[in-house]
Amino acid sequence: MLKRKNSIKIILLSMILLLIVSLIASKYLSYQKQPAVKEEKKVIQSITTDKASYQPNETIHFTTKLPAKYAGGVLEITYFHLDDVISKQQIKVDKNEIQWTWNPPEKDFKGYLVRVKLETQTDQDQQTIAVDVSSDWSKFPRYGFLSKFEDMTNKDMESVISWLNRYHINGLQFYDWHYKHHQPIKLENNESASHWEDIANRHTSVQTIKTYIDLAHKRNMKTMAYNLLYGAFAKAEKDGVKTEWRLFKDQNKNEHDYHPLPEEWKSDVFLVNPDNSEWQTYMIQQQKKVYESLPFDGWHIDQLGPRGNVYDYNGNLVKLDESFTPFIEHIKRETPDKSIVMNAVSQYGQKQLSDAPVEFLYTEVWDQDKYYSDLKRIIDENNQYSKEKYQTILAAYMNYEFSNQLGEFNTPGILLTNSVIFASGGSHLELGEHMLSKEYFPHENLKLSTALQSKLLNYYDFLVAYENLLRDNLQEVPITIGSSDWAQFSTQPEQGKIWSFAKQKGHKKVIHFINFLDATTLEWRDTNANQAEPKNRKPLTVQIEETKPIKNVWMASPDKQNGVPMALPFTKDQNKVIFTLPSLKYWDMVVIEYKQ
């Protein structure tokens, strides 16, 4: 009897267990099917514009793609400037690729967000794209690069430029395109050769360079020819460079100052005195030969940072950083219609460059400035140096050590660093044929995942759409902020806290919230690609000390609703304004507008 009862118990337990397994399997299968359903909901496959930026009064051409089954539907287009709806229009879907045009308001230096919405009985979707209307690229520069110039098909080059255009890159640094540092163009019978080997012995095609320049110009992108200000090869005397122009590490001319390069390359780079007037004349003439052969828009000038004590041929101490601006002024006098950008390695010479005739300030950031707070400090310094005249581009190489092997960029590291740079008012040199991870731009061990490419689109759209609140001469203002919820705030990046700072222009105060609650490091480079993905926190009630009467509060985020602005209900309690952030992933931007 006891055995029979036990048998019945075993059978019942087995049946219960079977039922539980069945339910779990059913839920699992149901869960597995969900993403496919969600994927179908993203019916707007892409939106593009024909240019990276536009002149005032220029017509903007849009193209969007969606599956053919939605023919007969209607696209609702909404044009935003900040949180204001500028206009709306409807476009009938008659094929899978729809094109239309828009003429924005006749105002210069404005950013817009364009929302494209499709709603049918079964599906709905909204996607966005940004538009920059600026007559001068230096007002809101978004700098990219090219680094491979072998023989290429037009189709492949168009693919690269089209990809960069979608991220609104409006200027390109052509890296290591040249023949020699002191002789950028290889001449044959006083004319440009069709091909040459660069310093790393890579094959270079002049036709590829010309085609890239032409394709970039069609997209309203500026093209900049990279070269050192003071570099020459070991045997440059054969090309007219005088030994008397070189720099030395000692006053007795026993040791040349040089930058060592791999043995298999053509030469180390030997430094020339940039303060020497004969060298200046020589190099400017070389650059003029570049412009005669290739229609570059200007010169991207590099340097090598602090060199310690260096001396000219006569044993005089040379202060390199003090030579940069006079040399650039000389270049500008000789080629007044060409642009100049110069790299300030770790801010070396940046204070002097802020008085030079450059397009913007460019800083290559190295490990002495390794924290997120340093990125903002550099941008703030550049604003101060130039009295808000020049914008800042940061060359900041991501996942540096991790890129010694093949792999993918770490999405949280990339997005947190871009959140800090963009919120601080700068832009990030990172996109070319690939994303940068090393100072040698052709290095390409790490790939961009499809998910990261998509998220970066939201970030670059955000940078453009809200450029007037991010980069348009705002002044930093103090802020007292708190919460009755779970969050702690900090005035500098801290692990386990939300970094918040505020800027103001006119009747708008812009408050940035950057999420370091789950950060595993505060080093922006995320060199080993192990920065943690922040949890999507929600909701968060925020209270800020405010004495002025407030008209409205709104927010936007590259992490939410494709950057579309959202009104935030608020209450004013004596000297405080209280509102609730729906969520916080990487970066939220809140705008308080005062009554006028």
Wavefront OBJ file of the C-alpha trace (Angstrom):
o trace
v 0.000 0.000 0.000
v 2.805 2.338 0.910
v 4.548 1.552 -2.377
v 1.305 2.239 -4.287
v 0.833 5.615 -2.548
v 4.421 6.458 -3.340
v 3.849 5.438 -6.965
v 0.757 7.663 -7.172
v 2.748 10.544 -5.633
v 5.515 9.995 -8.161
v 3.016 9.982 -11.032
v 1.330 13.139 -9.751
v 4.678 14.868 -9.253
v 5.740 13.811 -12.735
v 2.525 15.217 -14.209
v 2.984 18.493 -12.323
v 6.606 18.673 -13.422
v 5.594 17.980 -17.011
v 2.975 20.738 -16.814
v 5.524 23.201 -15.413
v 8.057 22.332 -18.141
v 5.346 22.702 -20.752
v 4.381 26.139 -19.434
v 8.008 27.257 -19.300
v 8.605 25.991 -22.836
v 5.485 27.759 -24.025
v 6.605 31.041 -22.420
v 10.113 30.592 -23.795
v 8.865 30.036 -27.325
v 6.550 32.987 -26.984
v 9.445 35.126 -25.743
v 11.628 33.941 -28.611
v 9.028 35.067 -31.130
v 8.697 38.584 -29.668
v 11.778 40.189 -31.204
v 10.691 39.186 -34.705
v 7.366 40.939 -34.168
v 9.138 44.026 -32.842
v 11.542 43.987 -35.785
v 8.604 44.123 -38.190
v 7.393 47.275 -36.438
v 10.503 49.171 -37.586
v 9.104 49.714 -41.034
v 11.005 52.916 -41.930
v 14.293 51.374 -42.981
v 16.352 54.532 -43.540
v 16.205 58.298 -43.964
v 18.936 60.254 -45.719
v 19.664 63.791 -46.880
v 21.681 64.746 -49.939
v 24.255 66.847 -48.043
v 26.017 66.996 -44.682
v 25.015 70.643 -44.199
v 23.233 73.343 -46.194
v 23.583 76.965 -47.129
v 20.701 79.273 -46.142
v 17.970 79.244 -48.828
v 19.190 75.861 -50.096
v 16.577 73.171 -50.734
v 16.998 69.967 -48.728
v 16.370 66.658 -50.468
v 15.233 63.691 -48.370
v 14.977 59.994 -49.220
v 13.355 57.321 -47.092
v 12.954 53.614 -47.715
v 10.314 51.179 -46.468
v 8.865 47.849 -47.606
v 6.699 47.925 -50.743
v 3.691 46.532 -48.874
v 3.108 49.965 -47.314
v 2.328 51.571 -50.684
v -0.859 53.574 -50.349
v -0.001 54.730 -46.840
v 0.926 58.256 -45.785
v 4.103 59.592 -44.200
v 3.624 62.452 -41.752
v 6.699 64.685 -41.662
v 7.254 67.068 -38.728
v 10.059 69.657 -38.712
v 11.353 70.785 -35.305
v 13.691 73.567 -34.279
v 14.440 72.674 -30.662
v 10.992 72.031 -29.143
v 9.071 74.178 -31.658
v 7.227 72.594 -34.564
v 8.257 74.643 -37.621
v 6.020 72.935 -40.160
v 4.353 69.676 -41.140
v 3.612 67.926 -44.380
v 2.227 64.614 -45.612
v 3.767 62.449 -48.297
v 1.857 59.660 -50.007
v 3.673 56.322 -50.108
v 3.553 55.161 -53.735
v 6.737 53.061 -53.811
v 9.361 51.692 -51.445
v 11.704 54.690 -51.935
v 10.087 58.063 -51.303
v 11.750 61.397 -52.019
v 10.682 64.890 -51.035
v 12.120 68.352 -50.431
v 11.926 70.998 -47.730
v 12.920 74.657 -47.627
v 13.826 75.579 -44.048
v 13.463 79.080 -42.589
v 15.876 81.644 -44.039
v 18.145 81.668 -41.006
v 21.830 80.825 -40.828
v 23.478 78.528 -38.262
v 20.391 76.573 -37.192
v 19.843 72.899 -36.444
v 16.606 71.025 -37.103
v 15.161 67.605 -36.285
v 12.918 65.942 -38.857
v 10.521 63.216 -37.698
v 9.121 60.806 -40.275
v 6.093 58.899 -39.011
v 4.146 56.079 -40.629
v 0.936 54.733 -39.130
v -1.235 52.032 -40.659
v -3.939 49.750 -39.298
v -1.331 47.128 -38.433
v 1.970 48.976 -37.917
v 3.388 52.257 -36.778
v 6.912 53.629 -36.694
v 8.776 56.917 -36.389
v 12.366 57.668 -37.343
v 14.301 60.932 -37.367
v 17.134 62.730 -39.111
v 18.787 66.085 -38.416
v 19.569 69.030 -40.707
v 22.293 71.655 -40.268
v 21.827 74.978 -42.076
v 25.197 76.742 -41.801
v 27.035 78.885 -44.312
v 30.403 78.231 -42.599
v 31.481 74.728 -41.554
v 33.607 76.087 -38.705
v 30.515 77.245 -36.789
v 29.460 73.664 -36.017
v 32.306 71.434 -37.279
v 31.864 67.667 -37.358
v 35.220 66.314 -38.432
v 35.885 62.905 -39.978
v 38.804 61.333 -41.814
v 39.970 59.247 -44.753
v 43.107 57.107 -44.571
v 43.197 54.694 -47.546
v 43.954 55.927 -51.040
v 44.834 52.876 -53.107
v 43.103 52.375 -56.461
v 39.389 52.155 -55.672
v 36.133 51.994 -57.572
v 33.865 55.027 -57.591
v 31.152 52.849 -56.066
v 33.313 52.006 -53.044
v 34.310 55.641 -52.526
v 30.716 56.826 -52.876
v 29.716 54.255 -50.256
v 32.229 55.697 -47.755
v 31.205 59.310 -48.388
v 27.509 58.450 -48.290
v 27.988 56.708 -44.944
v 29.822 59.721 -43.485
v 27.195 62.060 -44.925
v 24.505 60.251 -42.935
v 26.424 61.158 -39.758
v 26.518 64.791 -40.976
v 30.333 64.854 -41.161
v 31.064 68.235 -42.771
v 34.866 68.125 -42.906
v 37.387 65.392 -43.767
v 41.029 65.055 -42.784
v 42.908 63.200 -45.547
v 45.455 61.344 -43.414
v 48.859 60.193 -44.793
v 47.848 60.761 -48.391
v 51.160 62.421 -49.266
v 54.425 61.209 -50.800
v 56.863 62.712 -48.293
v 56.316 65.126 -45.423
v 58.622 67.719 -46.963
v 57.453 66.966 -50.518
v 53.766 66.017 -50.382
v 53.295 65.664 -54.150
v 55.523 63.322 -56.119
v 56.509 65.197 -59.264
v 57.443 63.680 -62.613
v 58.486 66.166 -65.322
v 57.167 68.978 -63.081
v 53.730 67.382 -62.947
v 52.049 65.266 -60.331
v 52.705 61.541 -60.638
v 49.652 59.299 -60.910
v 50.769 57.001 -58.074
v 53.273 56.862 -55.239
v 54.059 55.012 -52.024
v 53.324 56.843 -48.769
v 55.630 56.861 -45.750
v 54.424 53.377 -44.738
v 54.956 52.169 -48.318
v 51.223 51.938 -48.940
v 50.032 52.379 -52.508
v 48.470 55.807 -53.181
v 46.442 56.835 -56.224
v 46.060 60.501 -57.148
v 42.812 59.650 -58.929
v 41.412 58.178 -55.708
v 42.278 61.371 -53.818
v 40.718 63.547 -56.546
v 37.555 61.464 -56.639
v 37.204 61.534 -52.849
v 37.576 65.327 -52.877
v 34.952 65.651 -55.606
v 32.493 63.332 -53.843
v 32.991 65.182 -50.553
v 32.416 68.574 -52.186
v 29.135 67.368 -53.658
v 28.007 66.642 -50.091
v 29.178 70.073 -48.876
v 32.082 68.557 -46.930
v 35.400 70.404 -46.636
v 38.588 68.491 -47.487
v 41.816 69.021 -45.558
v 45.267 67.785 -46.590
v 47.109 66.336 -43.593
v 50.813 67.055 -43.093
v 53.299 67.959 -40.380
v 54.338 71.565 -39.866
v 57.987 70.674 -39.435
v 58.731 67.199 -40.754
v 61.379 66.026 -43.243
v 62.824 62.673 -44.306
v 66.376 61.553 -43.538
v 67.770 62.507 -46.959
v 65.577 65.545 -47.575
v 68.634 67.596 -48.597
v 68.292 65.964 -52.039
v 64.943 67.752 -52.337
v 66.215 71.173 -51.287
v 65.824 70.968 -47.485
v 68.896 72.483 -45.847
v 70.677 70.900 -42.891
v 70.761 74.406 -41.362
v 66.968 74.278 -41.021
v 66.905 71.180 -38.818
v 66.284 70.962 -35.073
v 68.785 69.434 -32.669
v 68.618 67.959 -29.186
v 71.893 69.606 -28.199
v 73.584 72.927 -28.873
v 76.540 71.280 -30.628
v 74.442 69.720 -33.429
v 75.444 66.187 -32.443
v 71.903 64.809 -32.246
v 69.030 65.541 -34.595
v 65.560 65.682 -33.112
v 63.523 63.002 -34.824
v 60.429 60.844 -34.461
v 61.250 57.130 -34.879
v 59.031 55.024 -37.133
v 58.983 51.275 -37.966
v 62.067 49.996 -39.792
v 60.095 48.884 -42.836
v 58.805 52.412 -43.423
v 60.550 54.872 -45.739
v 62.176 57.040 -43.085
v 61.985 58.354 -39.584
v 60.632 61.893 -39.391
v 63.308 64.506 -38.697
v 62.179 67.809 -37.221
v 62.831 71.133 -38.893
v 62.747 74.500 -37.143
v 59.263 75.933 -37.841
v 60.536 79.375 -36.854
v 63.036 79.379 -39.734
v 61.792 81.744 -42.443
v 63.475 79.779 -45.258
v 61.740 76.561 -44.141
v 58.442 78.412 -43.966
v 58.856 79.646 -47.544
v 59.923 76.181 -48.725
v 56.992 74.386 -47.105
v 54.395 76.940 -48.202
v 55.624 76.541 -51.783
v 55.239 72.777 -51.415
v 51.697 73.266 -50.168
v 50.906 75.533 -53.134
v 52.002 72.688 -55.417
v 49.493 70.479 -53.579
v 46.703 72.941 -54.350
v 47.757 73.153 -58.010
v 47.285 69.392 -58.393
v 44.525 68.615 -55.894
v 41.570 70.887 -54.990
v 41.875 70.513 -51.217
v 40.110 73.176 -49.144
v 42.998 73.571 -46.750
v 45.810 72.163 -44.668
v 45.369 70.032 -41.564
v 48.651 70.658 -39.748
v 50.090 68.149 -37.298
v 52.795 68.435 -34.664
v 54.407 66.032 -32.187
v 53.774 67.747 -28.861
v 56.414 68.865 -26.343
v 59.955 67.877 -27.424
v 61.918 68.988 -24.388
v 64.762 71.410 -25.109
v 65.489 71.703 -28.829
v 67.967 73.988 -30.607
v 68.444 75.500 -34.030
v 71.590 75.116 -36.139
v 73.238 77.997 -34.298
v 72.598 76.514 -30.850
v 69.701 78.812 -29.915
v 66.855 77.393 -27.836
v 63.677 77.096 -29.946
v 60.287 77.493 -28.303
v 58.197 75.413 -30.656
v 54.791 76.398 -29.317
v 55.580 80.084 -29.870
v 56.437 79.425 -33.534
v 53.060 77.926 -34.511
v 50.984 81.082 -34.825
v 53.552 83.143 -36.821
v 53.971 80.227 -39.251
v 50.185 79.847 -39.664
v 49.837 83.597 -40.224
v 52.505 83.314 -42.935
v 50.581 80.426 -44.545
v 47.343 82.412 -44.451
v 48.943 85.431 -46.123
v 50.226 83.216 -48.938
v 47.027 81.155 -49.353
v 44.229 83.356 -47.975
v 41.383 81.328 -49.506
v 42.496 78.053 -47.880
v 41.469 76.793 -44.436
v 43.875 75.834 -41.662
v 43.399 73.451 -38.729
v 46.257 72.533 -36.376
v 46.528 69.732 -33.863
v 47.410 70.766 -30.311
v 48.778 67.493 -28.928
v 47.694 67.311 -25.285
v 46.912 71.049 -25.540
v 50.519 71.874 -26.438
v 50.452 75.293 -28.079
v 46.664 75.555 -27.929
v 46.680 78.876 -26.100
v 48.789 80.375 -28.879
v 46.710 78.695 -31.606
v 43.561 80.294 -30.228
v 44.906 83.595 -31.642
v 45.812 82.083 -35.021
v 43.663 82.186 -38.199
v 42.388 78.607 -37.850
v 38.915 77.149 -38.465
v 38.530 75.634 -34.989
v 40.649 74.255 -32.147
v 41.694 70.621 -32.425
v 43.093 68.661 -29.488
v 44.572 65.173 -29.649
v 43.873 63.856 -26.153
v 46.394 61.584 -24.466
v 46.617 59.750 -21.161
v 47.649 62.687 -19.002
v 44.040 63.772 -19.592
v 42.467 60.360 -19.149
v 39.265 61.060 -17.231
v 35.825 62.114 -18.450
v 36.206 65.360 -16.520
v 39.358 66.146 -18.549
v 37.390 66.088 -21.806
v 35.056 68.784 -20.543
v 37.940 70.770 -19.042
v 39.773 70.824 -22.400
v 36.682 72.077 -24.213
v 36.139 74.710 -21.512
v 39.808 75.766 -21.764
v 39.555 76.149 -25.526
v 36.437 78.288 -25.162
v 38.280 80.448 -22.666
v 41.466 80.687 -24.758
v 39.572 81.783 -27.871
v 36.988 83.900 -26.026
v 34.256 81.637 -27.466
v 35.466 82.326 -31.021
v 36.437 78.760 -31.933
v 34.716 75.397 -31.580
v 36.570 72.299 -30.360
v 37.221 68.943 -32.023
v 38.725 66.186 -29.869
v 40.788 63.414 -31.427
v 40.206 60.862 -28.666
v 41.023 57.270 -29.570
v 38.704 54.672 -28.056
v 39.303 51.083 -26.805
v 43.016 51.700 -27.400
v 44.587 48.550 -25.910
v 41.658 46.353 -26.845
v 42.210 47.282 -30.489
v 45.519 45.411 -30.524
v 43.331 42.419 -31.391
v 40.379 41.876 -33.707
v 36.956 42.582 -32.254
v 34.164 45.126 -31.902
v 34.062 48.510 -30.193
v 32.423 48.498 -26.780
v 29.147 50.373 -27.198
v 28.838 51.738 -23.614
v 32.366 53.171 -23.735
v 31.730 54.931 -27.049
v 28.348 56.364 -26.044
v 29.455 57.604 -22.620
v 32.467 59.396 -24.089
v 30.364 60.970 -26.833
v 27.767 61.986 -24.243
v 30.452 63.890 -22.337
v 32.032 65.484 -25.429
v 28.726 66.504 -27.023
v 27.147 67.764 -23.789
v 30.305 69.791 -23.082
v 30.032 71.537 -26.446
v 32.588 69.653 -28.529
v 32.662 67.100 -31.314
v 34.641 63.862 -31.654
v 36.994 62.957 -34.505
v 36.230 59.235 -34.754
v 34.490 58.341 -38.030
v 36.093 57.608 -41.385
v 36.182 54.434 -43.450
v 36.085 52.885 -39.957
v 36.100 54.147 -36.365
v 39.390 55.308 -34.847
v 41.131 53.425 -32.071
v 44.762 54.499 -32.665
v 46.681 57.613 -33.663
v 47.739 55.791 -36.843
v 44.456 56.223 -38.661
v 44.678 53.212 -41.049
v 44.683 50.865 -38.010
v 41.416 48.950 -38.249
v 41.178 45.973 -35.893
v 37.842 46.888 -34.338
v 34.511 46.999 -36.128
v 31.326 48.919 -35.408
v 28.471 46.601 -34.563
v 25.181 47.217 -36.346
v 23.633 48.213 -33.012
v 26.393 50.772 -32.308
v 26.095 52.262 -35.798
v 22.381 52.754 -35.201
v 22.895 54.340 -31.789
v 25.607 56.636 -33.162
v 23.130 57.889 -35.752
v 20.904 59.036 -32.897
v 23.867 60.754 -31.219
v 25.043 62.586 -34.339
v 21.471 63.550 -35.234
v 21.155 64.901 -31.691
v 24.429 66.842 -32.003
v 23.109 68.538 -35.141
v 19.449 69.000 -34.184
v 20.343 70.672 -30.880
v 23.568 72.414 -31.946
v 22.096 75.756 -30.867
v 21.797 74.460 -27.298
v 25.052 72.499 -27.264
v 27.634 74.588 -29.151
v 26.237 78.071 -29.758
v 28.102 80.262 -27.245
v 26.378 79.150 -24.057
v 27.809 80.121 -20.691
v 28.180 77.646 -17.849
v 26.156 78.525 -14.769
v 26.060 77.024 -11.273
v 23.260 74.653 -10.389
v 21.877 73.242 -7.132
v 20.134 69.975 -7.836
v 18.661 67.125 -5.811
v 16.114 64.334 -5.840
v 13.693 62.682 -3.464
v 14.226 59.444 -5.395
v 17.111 57.003 -5.544
v 19.659 59.179 -7.338
v 22.673 61.127 -6.147
v 24.110 63.964 -8.209
v 27.688 65.169 -8.559
v 29.365 68.247 -10.021
v 32.134 66.055 -11.469
v 31.958 62.512 -12.864
v 31.725 60.001 -9.998
v 30.965 56.307 -10.067
v 27.543 55.583 -8.645
v 26.243 59.108 -9.328
v 24.658 61.240 -12.043
v 26.930 63.975 -13.339
v 24.962 67.165 -13.899
v 25.974 70.613 -15.106
v 24.120 73.556 -16.629
v 24.666 76.151 -19.350
v 22.606 79.166 -20.264
v 21.904 81.398 -23.227
v 19.233 84.086 -23.193
v 16.065 82.806 -21.547
v 17.047 79.126 -21.792
v 18.946 77.072 -19.223
v 20.234 73.711 -20.470
v 20.888 70.989 -17.892
v 22.776 67.810 -18.742
v 22.383 64.510 -16.898
v 25.088 61.904 -17.645
v 24.696 58.494 -16.058
v 27.719 57.123 -14.168
v 25.606 55.061 -11.771
v 26.867 51.778 -13.213
v 30.240 52.930 -14.575
v 33.132 50.509 -14.058
v 35.712 53.201 -14.890
v 35.918 56.982 -15.151
v 38.602 56.811 -17.854
v 37.044 57.981 -21.126
v 39.215 55.834 -23.397
v 37.665 52.593 -22.054
v 40.979 51.193 -23.197
v 40.203 47.538 -22.461
v 36.600 47.799 -23.702
v 35.029 46.867 -20.370
v 32.907 49.922 -19.555
v 29.551 48.616 -18.295
v 26.257 49.343 -19.994
v 24.194 51.602 -17.702
v 20.789 50.386 -16.635
v 17.873 52.346 -18.008
v 16.767 54.065 -14.787
v 13.205 55.355 -14.412
v 11.534 57.477 -13.323
v 13.571 60.208 -11.612
v 12.093 63.209 -9.827
v 14.432 66.199 -9.947
v 14.322 69.435 -8.016
v 16.454 72.445 -8.962
v 16.792 75.762 -7.195
v 15.208 78.411 -9.454
v 14.064 81.891 -8.496
v 12.950 83.125 -11.927
v 9.418 82.577 -13.226
v 9.366 79.599 -15.586
v 7.465 79.348 -18.839
v 8.000 75.658 -19.573
v 10.336 72.670 -19.115
v 11.155 70.138 -21.820
v 13.734 67.481 -22.521
v 15.376 65.537 -25.333
v 17.768 62.602 -25.358
v 19.621 60.620 -28.014
v 18.515 57.558 -26.050
v 14.768 58.250 -26.211
v 12.276 58.606 -29.053
v 15.082 59.195 -31.575
v 15.783 62.585 -29.983
v 12.263 64.009 -30.383
v 11.596 66.757 -27.757
v 9.213 65.955 -24.898
v 7.340 68.398 -22.659
v 7.880 67.816 -18.927
v 5.116 68.734 -16.472
v 6.617 70.779 -13.640
v 5.687 72.471 -10.409
v 7.214 75.628 -8.991
v 7.526 75.545 -5.224
v 8.890 78.876 -3.966
v 12.552 78.774 -5.060
v 12.463 75.284 -6.580
v 11.266 73.762 -9.813
v 10.315 70.082 -9.678
v 9.918 67.750 -12.664
v 10.323 64.064 -13.460
v 12.656 62.501 -16.010
v 10.803 59.539 -17.571
v 14.106 57.606 -17.734
v 17.879 57.982 -17.908
v 20.125 55.676 -19.950
v 23.334 57.500 -20.944
v 22.468 61.164 -21.356
v 19.399 63.365 -20.980
v 19.191 67.080 -21.722
v 16.569 69.225 -19.960
v 15.752 72.776 -21.004
v 14.161 75.291 -18.649
v 12.671 78.287 -20.430
v 12.056 81.421 -18.395
v 9.210 83.838 -18.861
v 10.372 86.938 -20.706
l 1 2 3 4 5 6 7 8 9 10 11 12 13 14 15 16 17 18 19 20 21 22 23 24 25 26 27 28 29 30 31 32 33 34 35 36 37 38 39 40 41 42 43 44 45 46 47 48 49 50 51 52 53 54 55 56 57 58 59 60 61 62 63 64 65 66 67 68 69 70 71 72 73 74 75 76 77 78 79 80 81 82 83 84 85 86 87 88 89 90 91 92 93 94 95 96 97 98 99 100 101 102 103 104 105 106 107 108 109 110 111 112 113 114 115 116 117 118 119 120 121 122 123 124 125 126 127 128 129 130 131 132 133 134 135 136 137 138 139 140 141 142 143 144 145 146 147 148 149 150 151 152 153 154 155 156 157 158 159 160 161 162 163 164 165 166 167 168 169 170 171 172 173 174 175 176 177 178 179 180 181 182 183 184 185 186 187 188 189 190 191 192 193 194 195 196 197 198 199 200 201 202 203 204 205 206 207 208 209 210 211 212 213 214 215 216 217 218 219 220 221 222 223 224 225 226 227 228 229 230 231 232 233 234 235 236 237 238 239 240 241 242 243 244 245 246 247 248 249 250 251 252 253 254 255 256 257 258 259 260 261 262 263 264 265 266 267 268 269 270 271 272 273 274 275 276 277 278 279 280 281 282 283 284 285 286 287 288 289 290 291 292 293 294 295 296 297 298 299 300 301 302 303 304 305 306 307 308 309 310 311 312 313 314 315 316 317 318 319 320 321 322 323 324 325 326 327 328 329 330 331 332 333 334 335 336 337 338 339 340 341 342 343 344 345 346 347 348 349 350 351 352 353 354 355 356 357 358 359 360 361 362 363 364 365 366 367 368 369 370 371 372 373 374 375 376 377 378 379 380 381 382 383 384 385 386 387 388 389 390 391 392 393 394 395 396 397 398 399 400 401 402 403 404 405 406 407 408 409 410 411 412 413 414 415 416 417 418 419 420 421 422 423 424 425 426 427 428 429 430 431 432 433 434 435 436 437 438 439 440 441 442 443 444 445 446 447 448 449 450 451 452 453 454 455 456 457 458 459 460 461 462 463 464 465 466 467 468 469 470 471 472 473 474 475 476 477 478 479 480 481 482 483 484 485 486 487 488 489 490 491 492 493 494 495 496 497 498 499 500 501 502 503 504 505 506 507 508 509 510 511 512 513 514 515 516 517 518 519 520 521 522 523 524 525 526 527 528 529 530 531 532 533 534 535 536 537 538 539 540 541 542 543 544 545 546 547 548 549 550 551 552 553 554 555 556 557 558 559 560 561 562 563 564 565 566 567 568 569 570 571 572 573 574 575 576 577 578 579 580 581 582 583 584 585 586 587 588 589 590 591 592 593 594 595 596
